[in-house]
């Protein structure tokens, strides 16, 4: 029996056939011109997706976590102060990494379900008169709670405090799915991986690094070898790599960027917003609530749904996997058991999302939740129909 359903976890995401074919590629010599021709467009394409012309792009064989490590080890020294907020498992893990690297971490705590505590960031930065804080770290889209934070507002707070710290943004579950503007927001390091918005297998750490962050490398004393920006820059200049490149994934990245640009980045963001709206309508039709505490925080790539008391969200996820062959995300850390997550990013259509919502409904009814069969799916259908009717009117108006 074929049981190939799409996954509804917030990464790794579904891999389009076109990308599976792109990475099915025979070995070539990575010191040949064929590799150079494959690699240079990937570096340039990453810059377009990040919306930067000033920054350098980096591609390491790693994952988002490796990109975090590359960011801090290339720019900071042991004992440096950094400011970072915690409102979910991913922001927590980045804090843990900073602490393990011997940085002095100032933590701005927020409730899991809230976003960046801007007022706290503002106070901490304006109190730091002698500019001991070297970097401000923010998780753009907290994948554990389905919360997006306003990066341009964080930059605004830094500007208001006239603080010269660098701004590092974890965009692992937002970049290539939600609006991201590296230059406009003056982000110093933007971080992502290959297995979320880029729709590829895990295996690439992808970064944009501003000239200011590149300059910080001159004095940064944290040890780094594999993730050394300088080795990358020196070899990348001629289209090469400091060690063996993951060439199939780099080839895949080129095709992924082609796909995103053929759809149009703005259309990609609009699609994600529409899919997210459909999921949110379904959640509300079920009579359930999101973990995200207010609509301005709702993520367009993942929804964390609070399960009613008495039900374990992890059990629900296990039940859906065992009985319907559909993967949802479990709750992590402080919200373990309290939520289940519906990932809606990457290669997904309205129809796929309806199927996922249908599976969630069956699983919830199996667990005796008082949910009317088809209620969430119906709400999503109407949301998707409405947006297509509107799109069709646009087409007619244009013609
Ligand atoms: C997935 C994710 C990570 C971790 O990335 P890996 O590729 O698993 O190392 C970090 N931050 C966020 C926000 C994520 O969603």
Boltz pocket constraint, residues with backbone or C-beta under 6 A from the ligand:
constraints:
  - pocket:
      binder: B
      contacts: [[A, 10], [A, 11], [A, 63], [A, 64], [A, 65], [A, 66], [A, 90], [A, 139], [A, 141], [A, 142], [A, 143], [A, 170], [A, 171], [A, 172], [A, 173], [A, 193], [A, 202]]
      max_distance: 6.0
